[in-house]
Amino acid sequence: MTTRLYKISAIVICSVLLAGCATVSFEKPKPYSTAITDTSDTAFGQYAADMAARFGGASGFYPLNQGMDALGARLRLAERATKSIDLQYFLMKNDTAGAVMANALLKAADRGVRVRFLLDDLFTTAPDRTFLLMNQHPNIEIRIFNPVSRVGIYAVNFVGSFGQANRRMHNKSFTVDNAIAIVGGRNIADEYFQLKIDSVFIDFDVLAVGPIAAEISESFDEFWNHSRAVPIEQFTHDPRKEDLETVRADIAEEFDGIYDSVYRQALDSRLLQDLIEGRRSLYAGRARVLSDSPDKLISKVDEAHMRLAMDLRDVILSAETEVVFISPYYVPGDGGVQLVRDLVDRGVRVVILTNSLASNNHVPVHSAYASYRKDVIEAGGELYEARANAARELSNDKEGPDTLTLHTKAFFIDHRQLFVGSLNLDPRSIEINAEMGLLIDSEAIVKRLTQDMEEILATIAYRVRVNDRGRLEWHSRIDNQKVIETTEPLTNWWLRFKAWFMKIVPEKQL
């Protein structure tokens, strides 16, 4: 009787909470806008036109491997923008990277640059107050994609609208003057730009110049004008009635404290200036944007709406010699294992690099992935896992950061094609979220990025193998010594227990 009473009470409590949950209206009218295309008279527009002419109509690309270069390039782009900046990101944090980005956008807007900022809601920790105040600037417009209501209890609103709130925009792009853009895996937070001194996030973007920038703008516009992109002032407000000068003062105070340590250091990255002045060369290539439609997020999950994944699958299945997958979160499922098997059966070498349990910042994802390791290896895939304590080898600093986490999302096909973007090889990216990226056909840039691949894998990763007894082993070379581990490397029993326990999480949500 008591147990039944508890159950009835729990049901009543949940019903009351869910009945009281608030939702956001996606039907309110909002201004429609598109990319500013008449930018041929801008510095970046002229630079892009010159590059396209030199490359016979192709675009130019440059890899952004280092976090400080990636931040510096964004800040330089904002500093030199003439007409427009369009940003689309999965998250922005209330940290140093967030502060310097907000400062750069405000300064650009003060010069008359139109700023459109589209940001997913769920994992953004920068406060609504900051965005509301920035949004007061006549040249800045901020929209939040698929927001959860701020009325009442946020957690209750999320649970009550879980079917909607579970579908997220994971896209990441930064486009200036419709002529030059950055696309890749980085969000706007300290870890993505290697601003945390105790750990290293290995991440990757590309700088893209020329015709491809207009395609990136088109993808941005599709999301910007979608019903789920809600102007921030339509669903939240600042009860303190503050004005724009308040956020300027807040940012200025924080900015003064980090100028010498971060902002100046980022601007000291000469990468963008070196490219413009010809001291470094762009890599020429034909490219296209692969992107899901925002309608994917309001539609039943099926292959018809997995536009990016299906397009990319066709490209991968056309491979003749080699496919290298770099994905921090790898949950292949039976279909992904079969993809590896099909490629290997045709004589294609398949290499996969993902996180180990020790390097993974999402333990439930590792729990699901671990179930497929043997299957992938037995299908013929070469499986590597990032070594969490390899950060110091990368930095050549014995006093450097302690841990390494892989966040790069890049695929290399036949030593000629590169896909870089937001897509992880897991069910959430493929089926639930919206993703985007670039498919670049450039043998030169792929050669640049993969020429030391074997050495890099040996330096930062374990090769996972199945021994004669059918058990997993982790093989690596540390301090020029061959090392073989027989349990999850660099983990303790508690972390391994958590990974085992987290198998209760539905795989389709990972």
Secondary structure, 3 states (H helix, E strand, C coil): CHHHHHHHHHHHHHHHHHHCCCCCCCCCCCCCCCCCCCCCCCHHHHHHHHHHHHCCCCEEEEEECCHHHHHHHHHHHHHHCCCEEEEEECCECCCHHHHHHHHHHHHHHHCCCEEEEEEECCCCCCCHHHHHHHHCCCCEEEEEECCCCCCCCHHHHHHHCHHHHCCCECCCEEEECCCEEEEECCCECHHHHCCCCCEEEECCEEEEECHHHHHHHHHHHHHHCCCCEEEHHHCCCCCCCCCHHHHHHHHHHHHHHHHHHHHHHHHCCCHHHHHHCCCCCCEEEEEEEEECCHHHHHCCCCHHHCHHHHHHHHHHHCCCCEEEEECCCECCHHHHHHHHHHHHHCCCEEEEEEECCCCCCCHHHHHHHHCCHHHHHHCCCEEEEECCCCHHHHHCCCCCCCEEEECCCEEEECCCEEEEECCCECHHHHHHCECEEEEEECHHHHHHHHCCHHHHHHHHEEEEEECCCCCEEEEEEECCEEEEECCCCCCCHHHHHHHHHHHHCCHHHC
